[in-house]
Amino acid sequence: MHPSIGRYARKSLSVLLCAAAVFASGCHRNNLNSGFGIGWVTLSSTPGDFTSYTVNVDSLTLTGATVGVITAIGAPEIVDFTKLNDVSELWSAASIPNDTYTSATIVLDYTSTNGANISVMVNGVPTKANVVDTTGAQVTTQTINITFDPGYRPIIQPTFASSSAIRLALNFDLAASNVVNMATSPPTVTIKPFMTVATSAPDTKLVRVRGPLINSSIGAGTYTVEVRPFFDEANSLGTLSIFNDPNATVYTINGTTYVGAQDQGLSVLSQTSAGSTMTAAYTTYQPTPTLNASVTAGKFNSTYVIAGSTLEDFYTWGLEGDVIARSGNTLTVRGATLQFNNGVTPYITNIDTPDAAVLLGPGTTVTADDNATLKGLDYNSVSVGQHIIARGICNSVLPGCQSGGSGVTTLDATGTVTNKGSVRLVSTQLWGSLVSSVPGSAVLNLQTIDNWPVSNYNFTGNGAGAVAPASYAVNTGSLAIPAGVAAGGLLWIDGTTTPFGSAPPDFNASAINPELSVPARLQVDWTSAGTTAPFATLTNAGLTIDLNNANYSSGVIRIGSESIDLKSAGLVNPQIVPAAPIGDAGLPAKFLPSFAIGNLTSTANTTAIAVYNTFSSFVTQAPLSIVAATPALHFVAEGVYNRGTNTFTASSIDVVN
């Protein structure tokens, strides 16, 4: 699902030090100890059953052993956390005083007037939910206090040789934070926000770094941006140099894609206007040494980069979603998110009608993210089933870009002289069972596309004949069907749909994944009374859930769109084991599992969470925290599931009590 960190070339030590120098565009040494270091703060999420989860992230404060409480980030951002299931976002390159930090506090704003919107799927349709707190009251702000693992506290050290830099990886567990009641109309979501933070991420997601270009250095293989996360158009939350792989980084700039030797894409980027050229790099994070043996830094290596008008501009609006139908040159887009260009309200989810519309034309510029092999793309390259991000002009000045007051959000991406309309084809995921395969192709009994049920899609026009989901044809190219997957076996296939009118094949695969390699979630819920004995076994080697507990309510393993009931016939209670950290000796881990326990405090709208980065610490603490006064209510593990061994390997575990 995510590229290997090992495929990216490493730079020399002298170049690595530039990554720590985020307050300047070039490499330098500090002649004096400034008293500050750098915290690269990233935001991500563990998926839940939501089509939108948009809230304001107001602030991040840290508590130091010496300096006390400091505000690391005070610029509010509107965040749709469903967009962070498969990627992390660099929120800030924060300036942090030298100290050892013991805890962090995050403030979330659920007020609808500030853009909050939580939607769930009802019969395949995104539906805005009624959101309440645990008392049944409407939700405003929520405060989450998080205590760091004592063995993995963030430390900014005084240094004269280089900048002391750390990563702070924040993760919002949507599954653990909410209870969805589908019996009400509209559905009711009861929230109890659960977030964790650690010095390394519990996942291998790419990190998206957005911001306007400052400068570039072709010789060093870097470019530098002001950090402006999400769709922020005003704040500058630090600066960062991003490292290029001259032979592998794919650049798409102003509608043209570049990849290959001699830093072609970086050269083109260097010729664009600094300050006004917006960029978004999808990167891997790599901890690195510095000249000071006790101080570490890090670098962000780009996998692919979107820049210029391909990403966004001052004159067009953006719309993201899944194409469920096409009639002529009009796309019907489900689960659409509209991005304004005024820097005030970055984006909203379409809630007036379930779908939005995008208008195409011969002048529409079409590109494919992270793909240098698709050539000759045009407006007919956009077909039913494709996830897209479009740019264009609204057909109306009505709120929400509605067309003629109909409530339908309509974006004109036809690409006229005054409207540089564009569409980005974004990697889309199929899920279904294998019907048959031969080298170069496969037939899938298609069940979902990007987790939307296949019944949502009207494939009329995708091919000369009817497109049958039960025999959906996939061009696999040089990719092989994973070993052990026979007819009837489940597959998750990433890629893009074939051009409109050209099917079969219906889809071009870029990756084929068996169940074992797809991120999974194991979720258990108990009744409102909770339980003090959630586990049948609990040792340093792993745990099992007590499925016979009197207050057990439900348990499921979710793998993409697949759902496995823990009490389904023939399934033995799975063993849940911790994932192992990954990293280089002497450096912070690239991957660090996270095990957390949290509950509401006596202070209204406040949650207290303790994070442990070793499973043994979690095992020791669990019996002390899960007691009569604070029984276990929810359990969410994120990781991978091996059906053959009936083992769930958890990269994170969150227990709500």
N, C-alpha and C positions, 0 to 999 in steps of 0.2 A: 504494500500500500504506500510505503514511503521509501524514497531512495536511500541507499546505504551511504553513510557518512564516508566510508572508506573510498568511494569512487572519486572524491574530490582531491585534487592535488594540494599538497601543503607548500606554503611559502617559506622562505628563509626566516630565521629568527629576527633579523633586522626589520623585515617587512611586517612580521607579526606584531611588533610593538606599536605599529601605527594603529592597530585596532583599538588599543587602549586609549589613544589620544583623541577622544571623541569631542573635546572642546576646541579642536583646531582641525583644519583640513589636511594637514600634513603630519609627518612623524616628528616627535620631539622628545626631549627628556626634561623632566622638571628639575630645575636647579635648586629650588626650594620646596619644602614640603608644604603644599597648599592647605593641608588639613582636610582635604576632601578626596573621595574616590568616585567611582561610577557604579551605578546599579542599572543593569539592562533588565527592565521590567517587561515581562511578556504576559499576555492574557490568552487563555484557552478554555475549553469546556469539555466535560464528559457528557455525551448526548443524553437527552431525555426524549419524551414523546411529544415534541413540539414542532410546529411549522414556523414559528417565530418566537423568540424570547428576547425582546428588545427592552433594555433598561438603561438608565443613566449610571455610569460608573463615576462617582463624584470625586473620590480621593483615595490616596494611599498614604498612611502614616506608618512610621517605624518607631519602635521604642529601643533606644540604645542603653547599654549598661551605664554609660557615663553622661551622654548628652541628653538623655530622656527622650521625649516625643519630638520627632521631626516630621515635617511634611515632605515626603518624597515626591508626590505628584498631587497637584491641586487643581488641575485643569479637567473639568468634567467632560466625558465622552459618551455619546450615545452608541451602545453596542448591541448588536443582535448576536447573542451567544450561539444560536444555531449555525451561524456562519463560521464558528470557531471549533466545530467538531473535528475537522480534518487539518486544521492549520492553527498556528499561534500567531498573535499579533504583537509586534514590539510596541508597547504602550509609551515607553519613555527611556531615554538614556539619562537617568536622574543623577544629579549631584548629591552625594551622600557624605556626611561628616565621618571622619575616622572614628570607628567604634566597633564594638561587638553588639549585634542586635538580637534581642530576645523575642520580640513579637511584632506583628503587623496588624493594622486595622484597615478594613476596606468599607467604604460607605456606598451603598446602592440606592438609587432613587427609582421607585416604582410608580411615580405619579404620572398619570396619562397625559397631563398637560405638558410634561417635559419629554414626551415622545415614547413613553413606555407602552408596550403592546405585547401581550402573550397570546398566542394562538395555538390551537391543537387541531388535529385532523378528525373530522366527523364525516364518515362515509366517503372518504377520499377528498373532502373539501376543507381548506383551512378556515377555521372558525375562531373568532376572537373570544377569549375566555373571560369570565368574571374572576378577578384576582382578589383574594382575601388573605389575611394573616391567620395565625392559629386560634385567634379569638373570634374569627368571623368578620372582623372589621376590614374596611378598605385599606390597602397598603400604601404607605408613603415611603419613608426612608427606612433602610435596614442597615445595621452595623454588624460587621463580622470581625471578631477579635481572634487572631490566629497566633498560637504559640509555636515557635520553631523547635525542632528537635534539638536538645542541648548539644548533641554531637555534630550537628550540621548548621550551626548558627552563621548567618552572614557576617563576615568580618572585613571591614575596610581598614587596611593597615597603613601606618605612616611609611612613606618611601620617598627617597630622593632620586631614584634611578628611573622610575616609570610610574604610570598611573595604576593604582590598585582598583581592579574592576571585578565585579561579580554579576552573576545572573540571578534574578529573582523571578521564578516561574510561578505564576498564579493560575489556578485551575478552578473553574466554577462547575461543580457537579450538579447538572440540571436534574438528573434522575434522583439524587439524594435530597434535593432542595425543595421538591414539590410533590404534592399529592393531587392527582387529577380525578375529578368526579365527573364521569361522562353521563351520569343519570340526570343531571340538571340541564336546563336549556336557557342560556348557553352553558357549556361545561364550566365547572368551578375549579379553579386552581388554588390550592392552599399552599402558601409559600413559607419556607423556613430555610433561608439561603445558607448553603454549605460551600465554602471555598477553602482551598489549601494554598500554601505558598512554601517554596523550598528553594535551595540554592542550585538545584538542577531539576529539569523537567522529568515527569514520570512517563514520558512518551518520546517518540522520534518524529513528531510532526515538523514540517517545514515552518520556519518563522517568516512571516510577511513583514517587510520593513518598507513603510510608505513615507514619502516626503519629497519636497522639491530639490532638484539638483543644486549643489553648491559648486563643485568642481570635480575633475577626474584626473587620474594619473595613469596613462596607458603603460608607462614603464613599470610602475608598481602593480598594475592590474587591479586598480581600485577606482571607485567613484564615491563621493561623499554627499550625504543628504542631511537636511534638517528633518528631524523625526516629527512627522505629523500622522498619527495613527488613524485608522479607520477612514472617515471622510472629513476629517478636520481640515478647515481651510484657513485657520488663523493662528493657532498655537504652534510654537516651536519647542519641542520637548527634548532638547539636546541635539547633538549631531553624531553621525556615525559613518565610518568608512566601510564599504561593502567590497568584498574580494571576488574577483572574476576568475573563472576557469576558461582560459582562451580557447580550449578545444571542446568544451561541453556546455557552457552557459548559453541558453537560448534567449536572445533579445527580440522583442517585438516593439518597434518604435515607429510611431506615426503610420501604422498600417503595414509596415514591412518587417519581415522576420529575418534575423541574422544569426548564424552559428558557424563555428569553425575556428581554424587557426588564425593567428595574428590579431586576436582581439577585435574582430570586425565590428561586432555589436557595440563594444565599449568605445571604439573609435567614432562610430556614428553618434553615440550618446554624447561624447565629448564635444561635438559640434552643435549641440542644441543649446538653447538659451538657459543659462543658469538663473535660478530664482523663479522661473515660470514653468519649467519643464517638470511635470510631476512624474515620479517613478514609484514602482512597487516591486521590490525584489523578494523572491521566495527563496529562503536561505536555510542552510544548516548552520548550527552553532557549534563551534569548536573551542573548548578551553585551551589556553596556550600558556607557556612559561614566559617569564620576563628576565631581565638581567639580574633582578633581585630574586634570589632563590625562594624567599618566603612570600612572594607576591605573584599572583597569577592574573592573566588577562583573558582575552578571548577574541575570536574573529567570526564574522558572519560570511559564509561562502555562498555565493548565488548559484542557484540551480536554473532559474529562469527569471527574466526581468520584463515587465511591461512598462512602457514609458510614453510620454507625449500624449497625443490625441487618442492613441489606442487605449490608454488608461482612462483619462478624463481631460476635460478642458473647461474654459470659463463660460462657454456658450451653449453647451448641451447638458441634458440631464441623463441620468443612468437608470437602467431597469434590469434587474436580475431575476431569473426564474427558469422554469422548465416549459418548453414548448409542448403543449398537449394537442394542438391542431394547427393546420395551416390551410387557409382558403385563399387561393391566388397569392397575393403578396402580403396578406395579413396573418400574423402569428397570434395565436391565443396562448397566453403564458400563465401558468398556475403557480401559486405561491410567490407572487411577484413582490419584489422590494424596490421601491422608488428612491433614487438618490437625487436630492436637490443639489443645485450648484451655487447656492447663495451663502454657504458656510454657516447658516443659522440652524436649520433643521436638516442634518445630513441625510437621513433616509427614514422612510416609514414603510410599513407593510400595508399592501392594499387590503382593506377590510370592508370596503363598500360592496364589492362584488368578489366572487372567488377568483376571478381571472382578470388579467390585463391584456392589452393589445399592443403589438409592435408592427409598424408599417415598414416594409422593405421596398427597395427599388434597385435598378441597375447601378445607381450611384452609391449604394451602401458598401462600405469597406468591411470585408470579413476577414478575420484572422483566427488562429487557433492557439490557445495558450500552451506553452511548453511543448510545441510541436513544430519541428522544422521540415517534416516530410510531406505535409499536406500542401499541395501547390495549386495555383489557379483558383483560389477560393473566391466566390462571389455570392450574390444574394440568394442564389439557388442552392448554395451549400448548406443552408439552414433548413433542417427538416424536423419532423415530429419526433419527439423523444430527446431532443438535444437540450442540455443546460446552456443558457446563454447569459451574457452581460451585454446589453445594448446601450448605445448612446444616441441621443436625438433631441428633437424639439417637441415640446408639448403642443397638442392641437388646441388647447384651451387655457385660459388664464384662471379657470376655476380651481379651487383648492384640490390638491391631489392630482392635478393634471387630467381631470376628468373630461371626457369628450361629450360636449353638448348637454351637460348636466345628467348624463345617463348613469353616472357612478362608475363607469369603466375607465380605468387609467389607460390612456392611449399615448404612445410615444411614436413620433414620426422620425424614423431612421432612414428615410429614402435617399438621403445624400444629395440634396440640391446644392446649388452654388453657395447658398447662405447657411446650409445645414450639413455639416460633415458627419452624416450618420454612419454608425459603425455597429458591428456585432462581433463579439468575441465568443468563439466556441470553447466552452470549458469542459474539462474531462467529466464524463457522465458515467454512472455506474448502473449496470444491469444486474439483476439477481433472478436466478431460475435454475431449473434442473437440466442437465445435459440430455439431449435426445439422441444425438449421434455426432460423429466427428470423423474427418479425414484430414491429412496434412493440409494446412492452409485455411480450413473452414470448420465451422461447428454449427449445429442447430440447437437452439435453446428453447425450452418451454418457459417463456418469460413470465415472471410474476410481478416484479416491480422495476421501475426506473427511478433512480435517485429516491428510493423509498416511497414513491407514489405508486398506488396500485395500477396495474397495466390497464384496468378498465377505464381509467381516466383518459386514455389516449385514443384519439381518432386518427388512425394512420392513413386516412384517405389522401391520395396524392403522393405518398412516399415512394410508391412504385407504380408501374403500369397496371399491375394486378393488386389484389388485396394483400395486405400484410397481416399474417396470422401470428398472434403472439405465441401460440402453441408450437409453431415451427419457425421461430425467429432466427434468421440466417446471420451469422457473424463471420466476418473475414478475420481470421486469426493470424494471417501472414506467417511469419517465422516462429510465432509463439506456439508452444506445445500445450496440450491439455495436461494439467498436473498429474503426476503418477498417482495411481490409486483411485482416480475419479472415473467411474464407468457410467454407462447410461443410467439415468436416474439420480446421479450424484449432483450435489449443489455446487454452483459456480457464481463468483462475483467477477464481472468483466468490466474493466474500465476502458474508455475510449470515446469515439465520436460517431454520430449517426452518419450514414452515407448521404450524398446530396439528394435534395428533394426530387422525386420522380425517377431516381436511378435504381431503387431496390428491385431485386436482391443483388448483393447482400444488403442487409438492413443496417449493419453496424461494423465499424472498423475498430478492432481491439488493440489497445496499447498495453494491457496487462490482464492476465487471467489468474484469478486467485481461488484456491480451494478454501474450505471452511477454516482450516487450521491457521491460515495466514491472515485472516480478516479480523480486525479489532472487534472484540466481543464485550458484552456487559452482562454480568450476573447480578440480578437484583432480587432482593427478598424484602417483603413487607410483613409486619406483624399488625395485629389489631391495635386500636387506639390505646389499649391498656399496656401494650408493649410486652417485653419479656426480659427477665434477668438471666435467662439461660438460652441464648440464641444458638449456641454451638453444641453439636454432638461431640466433637473433638476439637481441641485447641492446643497445639504444640508448636515448638519452634520450626517444625518441618511443614506445618500447614494446618488447615482447619476444615471441618465440614459443618453444614447447617443442620440443625435439628428439625427435620421435616415433620416430626411427630409432636412438636411443641403445640400445646393447646391453643396458643394465641397466634400460631402461624396463619397468615392470611393468603399470601401468594409468593411464588418464586419462579423466576424465568431466566433463561439465558437468551440474550438478544444478540444476533450476529447479522448486522445489516437489517434486512427485512425479515430474516428468519427468527422464529420464536419457539423456544423449547421449554415446555413446562417442566419444572424440577420434579413434579410428581407424575409425569407422563408414564404410560405403561412401558415397562421394559428398561427404563432409565434408572441406573443405580446412582445413589447420592454422590455427586462429583466431589473429588478432593480439590480444595483450593490451596494453591501453593504460591509463595512469593516469587516474583521475578528477581533476578540478580542484577546488581548495578553494573553499568558498563562505563569504562573510562580508561585513561592512560595513567600509569603510575606517577604519583607526585602531582597530579592535576585534579581539579574538581571533576566529578563524574559527568559524562555526557548524558547518561540516563541514570536516574535515582528513583527507585520505587517510593511510593508515598502511602502511609497507613495512618488514618486519622479518625479521631473520635470527637464528636461535638454535640452540644445541646443548648437550648435556650437558657439564658441567665435570668436572674431576678429583675434585670433592667429590661424594660419594654423594648421590643424590636431589636434585640441584640443576641447574637449567637457567639458562643465561646468554643473554639476548636483547637485541639492539640494535634500537631503533626509529628509522626515518627517515621524516620527513614530507614529503620531496621525493623524487620518483622519480630525479632525477639523483644524489642521494646514495646511493640504493640501488644504482643502476647502477654507481657507482664502487666500492662496498663489496663487492658480490656476488662478483667474481672473487678478492677478497682473503680472503673467508670460506669460499668453496666450494673447498676444496683437498683434497689426498689424505688429510690427517689428519681432515678434517671434510667429507666429501662430502655432497651433497644427497640427502635421503631422501624428503622430502615437500614438496609445493608446494600451497598453497591460496590462491586468489584469491576475494574476495567482491565482487560488483558486479552488473552487468546484461549480458545477452548479446543482441546484435543479429544475428539469423540472416541478415538481408538483406545486411549488410556483413561478416558473419563476424568481428565485433569484440566482444571482451569488455572492458568498461570497468571497471577494478578500483578499488574504494574502499579495499581493503586487499589486501596480499600478504604471506603468511607462508611463509618457507622454513625447514624443519627440517633441520639437518645434523649 
